[in-house]
Amino acid sequence: MTNTVKKKSRNTTAKVKPSISVVSEPVQAIKTNADLVARREAAVARGVASAAPIFASHAENAELWDVEGNRFVDFAGGIAVLNTGHRHPKVIAAAKAQEDHYTHTSFQVVPYEPYVALAEKLNALAPGDHAKKSLLVTTGAEAVENAVKIARAATGRPGVIAFTGGYHGRTLLTLGMTGKISPYKKDVGPFPSDIFRAPFPSVRDGITVQDALTGLQNLFLTDAQPERVAAIIIEPVLGEGGYIPVPFEMLKALREICDTHGIMLIADEIQAGFGRTGTWFAIEHSGVVPDLITVAKSMAGGYPIAGVIGRAEVMDAVIPGGLGGTYGGNPVACAAALAAIEAIEEEGLLARSTALGAYFRERFADIGARISPLRMWDIRGLGAMLAVEFVTDFETAKPDAALTKSVIAHALQRGLILLGCGMHGNALRIMVPLTASDEIIDEGLAIFEASLAAAIAEQHA
């Protein structure tokens, strides 16, 4: 790695009195990424992929060090989990304080205040002036499954409509809703019934909002009887699908369609929530109020927790005992989430997200104009939830996944962690902690620029 830092040497010889017999402890071999990769390949299921062949040693805010001492600027944030950065002091302190009291009772056996306090906070943050209630679980996919279950209980209907390019999880039910085959759905079907796919409005594919709405109406005529549809679920900004915001016109039309047919509108905010787009939830930009919101990722600054927020009468449709899970709403994660939300409020991270988004757009446009005027086809997103898309040429806009992959590899060699996304794998997404300093942001962008130049030169060699 070109960004290798010097590691402090340790004196392992203890000073002891001559009269005391001391057995020397064996010196542990320094771990290497290559050794750990070999152990991983032997012990971990192949289906669990890792984007980078490095192993974490420690991290702080928007920086990460591997086991060999190499330092990296982190623009991935654990897949949009670290809006408040690695090891935010307030989050760590809250989690440690909770650990001094209890780490688990199961809320369904002996309840505890942190769960209730977090539910109260989520209800207050979610859009809409109606009464709300929340359910806490552990993972994003679990939140989506429960949202569907709640919608089915509230409506007495089975059907769910999702959209092309949407990502909702890797369980069998959520894979049925996820609109991308590889790698998520490949070879693991069949998927549950009564799940239908509607077209997503896409400039790339020439699908207008009206085309998408016509497709939805055709779906009602051909496969999904609206009186049997419990919910329409949509990411206000596609995550794995390419960081493409849903046009506000589309969201408003979906709200009207749901109201007309008695369908629940679910906003999947798992990747877009908690300040990533400049508002608590991305759907707020449109003014649309959903019936249910799924949340996870940056809610707790790195601790595993997820949830469903919804209209009180809808959330109460499931009978007592019908919702929950042994680890759902873990007290340590609840304490961390409350602290992370407080940090977002106190540090003005919503405004910071908006400012970062504008700065990234400006810098990407400048870099693209100088380095790749015909290769960077699009810069898109909301707030600091941004992506850049690469193509082989600007006229045909043919996706260039090879260039994207090369940029990511060159960036890692230079000390920057990036992740791709998109239906064609040709977009780079930005998930840098909102707490990152201006200096770290500029360092990461300089590495990105050098990596893009190197990747293009490599293609032309």
C-alpha positions as CSV (number, residue, x, y, z in Angstrom):
1,M,0.0,0.0,0.0
2,T,1.3,3.4,-0.8
3,N,-0.2,4.9,2.3
4,T,1.6,2.7,4.8
5,V,2.3,4.3,8.1
6,K,5.1,3.5,10.4
7,K,4.2,1.2,13.3
8,K,5.6,1.8,16.7
9,S,7.9,-0.9,18.0
10,R,7.1,-2.6,21.3
11,N,9.6,-3.6,23.9
12,T,8.3,-7.0,25.0
13,T,11.0,-7.6,27.6
14,A,9.7,-7.0,31.1
15,K,12.0,-5.5,33.7
16,V,11.9,-7.8,36.8
17,K,13.9,-8.3,40.0
18,P,16.7,-10.9,39.5
19,S,15.3,-13.1,42.3
20,I,12.1,-13.7,40.5
21,S,11.8,-16.4,37.8
22,V,9.9,-15.1,34.8
23,V,8.5,-17.2,31.9
24,S,8.7,-15.0,28.8
25,E,5.5,-14.7,26.8
26,P,5.8,-15.7,23.2
27,V,5.9,-12.8,20.8
28,Q,2.7,-12.9,18.7
29,A,3.3,-12.8,14.9
30,I,2.1,-9.6,13.2
31,K,-1.2,-10.4,11.4
32,T,-1.3,-9.6,7.7
33,N,-4.2,-9.0,5.3
34,A,-3.1,-12.0,3.2
35,D,-3.1,-14.4,6.2
36,L,-6.5,-13.2,7.3
37,V,-7.9,-13.5,3.7
38,A,-6.7,-17.1,3.6
39,R,-8.3,-17.9,7.0
40,R,-11.5,-16.1,5.8
41,E,-11.7,-18.2,2.6
42,A,-11.3,-21.4,4.7
43,A,-13.8,-20.5,7.4
44,V,-16.5,-18.1,6.0
45,A,-19.2,-19.0,3.5
46,R,-18.3,-17.9,0.0
47,G,-21.6,-16.0,-0.4
48,V,-20.5,-13.4,2.1
49,A,-18.5,-11.2,-0.2
50,S,-16.1,-8.5,0.9
51,A,-15.4,-5.4,-1.2
52,A,-11.8,-4.9,0.0
53,P,-9.0,-7.5,0.7
54,I,-8.0,-5.7,3.9
55,F,-8.9,-6.3,7.6
56,A,-9.8,-3.6,10.0
57,S,-7.7,-2.9,13.0
58,H,-9.2,0.3,14.3
59,A,-11.1,3.4,13.1
60,E,-11.9,6.9,14.1
61,N,-14.6,9.2,12.5
62,A,-13.9,8.9,8.7
63,E,-10.5,7.1,8.9
64,L,-9.8,3.4,9.2
65,W,-6.5,1.5,9.7
66,D,-6.0,-2.1,8.7
67,V,-4.0,-4.8,10.6
68,E,-0.8,-3.9,8.7
69,G,-1.0,-0.2,9.8
70,N,-2.2,1.2,6.5
71,R,-4.5,4.2,6.8
72,F,-7.7,4.7,4.7
73,V,-10.1,7.5,4.2
74,D,-13.6,5.9,4.5
75,F,-16.1,7.1,1.9
76,A,-18.2,3.8,2.4
77,G,-19.2,4.3,6.1
78,G,-20.0,0.6,6.5
79,I,-22.6,0.8,3.7
80,A,-24.1,4.1,4.9
81,V,-24.2,3.1,8.6
82,L,-21.8,5.7,9.9
83,N,-23.4,9.1,9.3
84,T,-22.0,10.0,12.8
85,G,-18.7,8.4,12.0
86,H,-16.7,5.5,13.4
87,R,-16.8,5.5,17.2
88,H,-18.6,8.7,17.8
89,P,-17.7,9.6,21.5
90,K,-21.4,10.3,22.4
91,V,-22.5,7.0,20.9
92,I,-19.7,4.9,22.5
93,A,-20.3,6.5,25.9
94,A,-24.0,5.8,25.8
95,A,-23.4,2.2,24.8
96,K,-20.8,1.7,27.6
97,A,-23.1,3.3,30.2
98,Q,-25.9,1.0,29.2
99,E,-23.6,-2.1,29.4
100,D,-23.1,-1.3,33.1
101,H,-26.8,-1.9,33.8
102,Y,-27.8,-4.8,31.5
103,T,-27.2,-5.9,28.0
104,H,-30.2,-8.1,27.3
105,T,-33.5,-9.1,28.9
106,S,-35.6,-9.4,25.7
107,F,-38.2,-6.6,25.6
108,Q,-40.9,-9.3,25.3
109,V,-39.9,-10.7,28.7
110,V,-38.8,-7.7,30.8
111,P,-39.2,-4.4,29.0
112,Y,-36.8,-1.5,29.5
113,E,-36.9,2.3,29.1
114,P,-34.3,2.7,26.2
115,Y,-36.7,0.8,23.9
116,V,-39.6,3.1,24.8
117,A,-37.5,6.2,24.7
118,L,-36.2,5.4,21.2
119,A,-39.7,4.6,19.9
120,E,-40.9,8.0,21.3
121,K,-38.0,9.7,19.5
122,L,-38.7,8.0,16.2
123,N,-42.4,8.8,16.4
124,A,-41.5,12.4,16.9
125,L,-39.0,12.6,14.0
126,A,-41.1,10.8,11.4
127,P,-43.1,13.0,9.0
128,G,-46.8,13.5,9.6
129,D,-48.9,15.0,12.4
130,H,-50.9,11.9,13.1
131,A,-50.3,9.6,16.1
132,K,-47.4,7.1,15.5
133,K,-46.0,4.0,17.0
134,S,-42.7,2.1,16.4
135,L,-41.4,-1.5,16.4
136,L,-37.7,-2.2,17.0
137,V,-35.9,-5.1,15.4
138,T,-32.4,-5.9,14.5
139,T,-31.8,-5.8,10.7
140,G,-33.1,-3.8,7.7
141,A,-34.5,-6.9,6.1
142,E,-36.3,-7.8,9.3
143,A,-37.8,-4.3,9.4
144,V,-39.1,-4.6,5.8
145,E,-40.6,-8.1,6.5
146,N,-42.4,-6.7,9.5
147,A,-43.7,-3.7,7.6
148,V,-45.2,-6.0,5.1
149,K,-46.7,-8.1,7.9
150,I,-48.2,-5.1,9.5
151,A,-49.6,-3.8,6.2
152,R,-51.2,-7.2,5.5
153,A,-52.7,-7.3,9.0
154,A,-54.0,-3.7,8.7
155,T,-55.6,-4.3,5.3
156,G,-56.5,-7.9,5.3
157,R,-54.8,-8.2,1.9
158,P,-51.8,-10.2,0.6
159,G,-50.3,-8.3,-2.3
160,V,-47.1,-6.2,-2.3
161,I,-45.9,-4.0,-5.2
162,A,-42.2,-3.0,-5.4
163,F,-40.2,-1.4,-8.2
164,T,-37.5,-2.3,-10.6
165,G,-34.0,-1.6,-9.2
166,G,-35.3,-1.5,-5.6
167,Y,-33.3,-3.2,-2.8
168,H,-35.1,-4.4,0.3
169,G,-33.0,-7.2,1.8
170,R,-31.7,-10.7,1.3
171,T,-34.3,-12.9,3.1
172,L,-36.6,-14.8,0.8
173,L,-39.5,-12.4,1.3
174,T,-37.4,-9.3,0.8
175,L,-35.6,-10.8,-2.1
176,G,-39.0,-11.2,-3.7
177,M,-39.3,-7.4,-3.5
178,T,-35.7,-6.7,-4.5
179,G,-35.6,-5.8,-8.1
180,K,-32.1,-7.0,-9.1
181,I,-31.0,-10.6,-9.9
182,S,-27.2,-10.7,-9.5
183,P,-25.9,-11.3,-7.0
184,Y,-28.8,-11.2,-4.6
185,K,-31.5,-13.4,-6.2
186,K,-29.3,-15.7,-8.3
187,D,-30.1,-19.4,-7.9
188,V,-32.1,-19.0,-4.6
189,G,-35.7,-18.9,-5.8
190,P,-38.6,-19.5,-5.9
191,F,-39.8,-16.4,-4.1
192,P,-43.0,-15.8,-2.2
193,S,-46.2,-15.2,-4.2
194,D,-48.3,-12.0,-4.4
195,I,-45.3,-9.8,-5.0
196,F,-45.5,-7.7,-8.1
197,R,-42.9,-5.4,-9.9
198,A,-43.7,-2.0,-11.3
199,P,-41.4,0.1,-13.5
200,F,-39.2,2.7,-11.9
201,P,-39.0,6.1,-13.7
202,S,-35.5,6.2,-15.2
203,V,-33.9,8.7,-17.5
204,R,-31.3,6.1,-18.5
205,D,-34.0,3.7,-19.7
206,G,-36.3,6.4,-21.1
207,I,-39.0,5.7,-18.6
208,T,-40.8,8.9,-17.6
209,V,-42.9,9.3,-14.5
210,Q,-46.0,9.0,-16.6
211,D,-44.7,5.8,-18.2
212,A,-44.0,4.4,-14.7
213,L,-47.5,5.3,-13.5
214,T,-49.0,3.8,-16.7
215,G,-47.1,0.6,-16.0
216,L,-48.5,0.6,-12.5
217,Q,-52.0,1.0,-13.7
218,N,-51.5,-1.8,-16.3
219,L,-50.2,-4.0,-13.4
220,F,-53.6,-3.3,-11.6
221,L,-55.4,-4.5,-14.8
222,T,-53.3,-7.6,-15.5
223,D,-51.8,-9.1,-12.3
224,A,-52.3,-7.1,-9.1
225,Q,-55.9,-6.5,-8.3
226,P,-55.8,-3.3,-6.3
227,E,-58.3,-4.5,-3.8
228,R,-55.9,-7.3,-3.0
229,V,-52.8,-5.1,-2.6
230,A,-51.7,-4.4,1.0
231,A,-48.7,-2.2,0.3
232,I,-46.6,-0.4,-2.2
233,I,-43.0,-0.2,-1.1
234,I,-40.4,2.2,-2.5
235,E,-37.0,3.6,-1.6
236,P,-37.3,7.4,-1.9
237,V,-33.7,7.2,-3.2
238,L,-32.7,3.9,-4.8
239,G,-29.8,2.5,-2.8
240,E,-28.1,-0.5,-4.4
241,G,-30.1,0.4,-7.5
242,G,-27.9,3.4,-8.2
243,Y,-28.7,6.3,-5.8
244,I,-31.4,7.5,-8.0
245,P,-34.0,9.8,-6.3
246,V,-37.6,9.1,-7.0
247,P,-39.2,12.1,-8.7
248,F,-41.4,14.0,-6.2
249,E,-44.2,13.9,-8.8
250,M,-44.0,10.1,-8.6
251,L,-44.2,9.9,-4.9
252,K,-47.2,12.3,-4.8
253,A,-49.0,10.1,-7.4
254,L,-48.3,7.0,-5.4
255,R,-49.8,8.6,-2.3
256,E,-52.9,9.4,-4.2
257,I,-53.1,5.9,-5.7
258,C,-52.7,4.3,-2.2
259,D,-55.4,6.6,-0.8
260,T,-57.8,5.7,-3.6
261,H,-57.4,2.0,-3.2
262,G,-56.8,1.7,0.6
263,I,-53.2,0.6,0.1
264,M,-50.4,1.2,2.6
265,L,-47.5,3.3,1.3
266,I,-44.2,2.1,2.7
267,A,-41.1,4.3,2.5
268,D,-37.9,2.1,2.7
269,E,-35.5,4.6,4.4
270,I,-33.0,2.1,5.5
271,Q,-30.1,3.5,3.5
272,A,-31.4,7.1,3.0
273,G,-32.5,7.9,6.5
274,F,-31.0,9.7,9.5
275,G,-29.6,12.7,7.7
276,R,-28.0,11.2,4.7
277,T,-30.0,13.3,2.3
278,G,-30.2,16.5,4.4
279,T,-33.5,15.6,6.1
280,W,-34.2,13.0,8.7
281,F,-35.9,10.9,6.0
282,A,-35.5,11.3,2.3
283,I,-39.2,11.3,1.6
284,E,-39.5,14.6,3.5
285,H,-38.1,16.4,0.4
286,S,-41.3,15.5,-1.5
287,G,-43.8,16.5,1.2
288,V,-45.3,13.0,1.0
289,V,-46.3,11.3,4.3
290,P,-46.1,7.5,4.1
291,D,-48.1,5.1,6.2
292,L,-45.0,3.1,7.3
293,I,-41.3,3.8,7.3
294,T,-38.6,1.2,7.6
295,V,-35.3,2.3,9.2
296,A,-31.9,0.9,10.1
297,K,-28.3,1.6,9.1
298,S,-27.2,5.0,10.5
299,M,-29.8,5.0,13.2
300,A,-27.4,3.8,15.9
301,G,-23.9,4.9,14.7
302,G,-22.7,1.3,14.0
303,Y,-24.8,-0.7,16.4
304,P,-27.2,-3.3,14.9
305,I,-30.8,-2.0,15.2
306,A,-33.7,-1.4,12.8
307,G,-37.3,-0.5,13.1
308,V,-40.7,0.3,11.6
309,I,-42.4,3.6,12.3
310,G,-46.1,4.0,11.3
311,R,-49.5,5.3,11.9
312,A,-50.6,4.2,15.3
313,E,-53.8,2.4,14.2
314,V,-51.9,0.6,11.4
315,M,-49.0,-0.5,13.8
316,D,-51.6,-1.8,16.2
317,A,-53.3,-4.1,13.6
318,V,-51.1,-7.0,14.7
319,I,-52.3,-8.8,17.8
320,P,-50.1,-8.9,20.9
321,G,-47.2,-11.4,20.4
322,G,-47.4,-11.1,16.7
323,L,-44.4,-8.8,16.5
324,G,-41.0,-8.9,18.0
325,G,-37.9,-11.1,18.2
326,T,-35.5,-12.2,20.9
327,Y,-32.9,-9.5,20.2
328,G,-35.2,-6.9,18.8
329,G,-34.5,-3.4,20.2
330,N,-31.4,-4.5,22.1
331,P,-30.9,-2.1,25.0
332,V,-27.3,-1.3,24.2
333,A,-28.2,-0.5,20.6
334,C,-31.2,1.6,21.7
335,A,-28.9,3.7,23.9
336,A,-26.5,4.1,21.0
337,A,-29.3,5.1,18.7
338,L,-30.6,7.7,21.1
339,A,-27.1,9.1,21.3
340,A,-26.6,9.1,17.6
341,I,-29.8,10.9,17.0
342,E,-28.8,13.5,19.6
343,A,-25.4,13.9,17.9
344,I,-27.1,14.5,14.5
345,E,-29.2,17.2,16.2
346,E,-26.5,18.9,18.3
347,E,-23.9,18.9,15.5
348,G,-26.2,20.2,12.8
349,L,-25.5,17.2,10.6
350,L,-28.7,17.7,8.5
351,A,-27.3,21.0,7.3
352,R,-23.9,19.4,7.0
353,S,-25.3,16.8,4.7
354,T,-26.8,19.4,2.4
355,A,-23.6,21.4,2.3
356,L,-21.5,18.3,1.7
357,G,-23.8,17.3,-1.1
358,A,-23.4,20.6,-2.9
359,Y,-19.6,20.5,-2.4
360,F,-19.3,16.9,-3.8
361,R,-21.4,17.9,-6.8
362,E,-19.2,20.9,-7.6
363,R,-16.0,18.9,-7.2
364,F,-17.3,15.9,-9.2
365,A,-18.3,18.2,-12.0
366,D,-14.9,19.8,-12.0
367,I,-13.0,16.5,-11.9
368,G,-15.2,15.0,-14.6
369,A,-14.7,18.0,-16.9
370,R,-10.9,17.9,-16.5
371,I,-10.2,14.1,-16.2
372,S,-13.1,12.4,-18.0
373,P,-15.4,14.8,-19.9
374,L,-17.0,12.0,-21.9
375,R,-16.9,9.2,-19.3
376,M,-18.8,10.7,-16.2
377,W,-22.4,10.5,-17.5
378,D,-24.3,11.5,-14.4
379,I,-23.9,13.1,-10.9
380,R,-27.1,12.5,-8.9
381,G,-28.7,12.1,-5.5
382,L,-30.0,14.1,-2.6
383,G,-27.9,15.8,0.0
384,A,-24.8,13.8,0.7
385,M,-26.4,10.7,-0.7
386,L,-24.6,11.0,-4.1
387,A,-23.4,8.8,-6.9
388,V,-21.4,9.4,-10.1
389,E,-22.0,7.1,-13.1
390,F,-19.4,6.1,-15.6
391,V,-20.0,5.2,-19.3
392,T,-17.8,4.1,-22.2
393,D,-18.9,7.2,-24.2
394,F,-21.3,10.0,-23.5
395,E,-23.4,9.6,-26.6
396,T,-24.5,6.0,-26.2
397,A,-24.2,6.2,-22.4
398,K,-23.2,2.5,-22.4
399,P,-22.5,1.5,-18.8
400,D,-18.8,1.0,-18.0
401,A,-18.6,-1.3,-15.0
402,A,-15.0,-2.1,-15.7
403,L,-13.9,1.5,-15.3
404,T,-15.9,1.8,-12.1
405,K,-14.3,-1.3,-10.7
406,S,-10.8,0.0,-11.7
407,V,-11.4,3.4,-10.0
408,I,-12.4,1.5,-6.8
409,A,-9.2,-0.6,-7.0
410,H,-6.9,2.3,-7.6
411,A,-8.5,4.3,-4.8
412,L,-8.0,1.4,-2.3
413,Q,-4.3,1.3,-3.3
414,R,-4.0,5.0,-2.6
415,G,-5.9,4.9,0.7
416,L,-9.6,5.5,-0.1
417,I,-12.5,3.1,0.5
418,L,-15.2,3.4,-2.2
419,L,-18.2,1.2,-3.1
420,G,-20.1,0.8,-6.3
421,C,-23.8,0.5,-7.0
422,G,-26.4,0.5,-9.8
423,M,-28.1,-2.0,-11.9
424,H,-25.1,-2.2,-14.2
425,G,-22.4,-1.8,-11.5
426,N,-21.1,1.4,-13.1
427,A,-21.8,3.9,-10.4
428,L,-19.8,5.0,-7.4
429,R,-21.7,6.1,-4.3
430,I,-20.7,8.4,-1.5
431,M,-21.4,7.4,2.0
432,V,-18.7,9.3,3.9
433,P,-19.6,10.1,7.5
434,L,-21.3,13.5,7.8
435,T,-18.8,14.2,10.7
436,A,-15.8,14.0,8.4
437,S,-13.6,17.1,8.4
438,D,-13.2,19.3,5.4
439,E,-9.6,18.2,5.2
440,I,-10.5,14.5,5.1
441,I,-13.2,15.2,2.4
442,D,-10.6,17.0,0.3
443,E,-8.0,14.3,0.8
444,G,-10.5,11.7,-0.3
445,L,-11.5,13.7,-3.4
446,A,-7.9,14.2,-4.3
447,I,-7.4,10.4,-4.2
448,F,-10.6,9.9,-6.2
449,E,-9.3,12.2,-8.9
450,A,-5.9,10.5,-9.1
451,S,-7.6,7.1,-9.2
452,L,-10.0,8.1,-12.0
453,A,-7.0,9.4,-14.0
454,A,-5.1,6.2,-13.4
455,A,-8.0,4.0,-14.3
456,I,-8.7,5.9,-17.6
457,A,-5.0,5.8,-18.5
458,E,-4.9,2.1,-17.8
459,Q,-7.9,1.6,-20.2
460,H,-6.1,3.5,-22.9
461,A,-2.7,1.8,-22.4
